[in-house]
C-alpha cells in the first residue's frame, strides 16, 4: 500500500502505539521498519531504470537536511498541532486528483524548473516527514505532477526514492536520540522488504490506471482516520 499510494504509516504507527511505546519511540521505530520498505521499492525502481539517482541528487540532499531538522524537532516539541490541519489538506489533494481525470496520465511541461522544485520541496517535505509524516508520499506525488509535470507512475517512483531518504535520515536522528525499539522494528522490516518489492512491481506493470484509484482511496482513508482520531 505504501509503495502504491503512501499512507503505510497510518497502518504501522497505531500498531506500535498499541504495544505501549511512547510516541517518540513509536515514531523512531516506525522509521526503522519503513526505511526497509521504501528502500526495497527504491532498489527495484533504480534497477529497472525508473529512477535516476543523478537526476534527484539535489532533492535527495535537501530532503535529508529537512528530515534531520524535522526528526530532531519532534523529539523536543509536540506534533499534535498538525493533526487539525493535515486531514483537510489531504482531502483537498484527493478531490483535486478525483476531479482532474487527465492529471498524471502523461508527462507534461512542468511549471517549476527541477533545479528549483526539488531543493524547495525536499526541504519542506523532508522536514514534515521527519517531524510528523502521514500523507507525505501523497504530497510528493501531487507536487511532482503539478510542479515538474511528471505522470503518476514516474512521480510515484521518484517519491519512493525521496521517501527512503527522509525515512533513513530520520531513523538515524531518532537512533542517536535513543528513540528506536529495534526488536519490533526489525521484525516489521522483514514484511516491509517483501511488500515494497511487490508494490514497486505493480507500479511499473499497472501504471497510472492502477495507481490513481488506490491513491485517491488511500488519501481519503488517511484523512478520515486523522479526523476521527483527533476530533
Secondary structure by P-SEA (a helix, b strand, c coil): ccccccccccccaaaaaaacccaaaaaaaaaaaaaaaaaaaaaaaaaacccccccaaaaaaaaaaaaaaaaaaaaccccccccccaaaaaaaaaaaaaaacccccccccccccccccaaaaaaaaaaaaaccccaaaaaaaaaaaaaccccaaaaaaaaaaaaaaaaaaaaaaaaaacccaaaaaaaaaaaaaaaaaaaaaaaaaacaaaaaaaaaaaaaaaaaaaaaacc
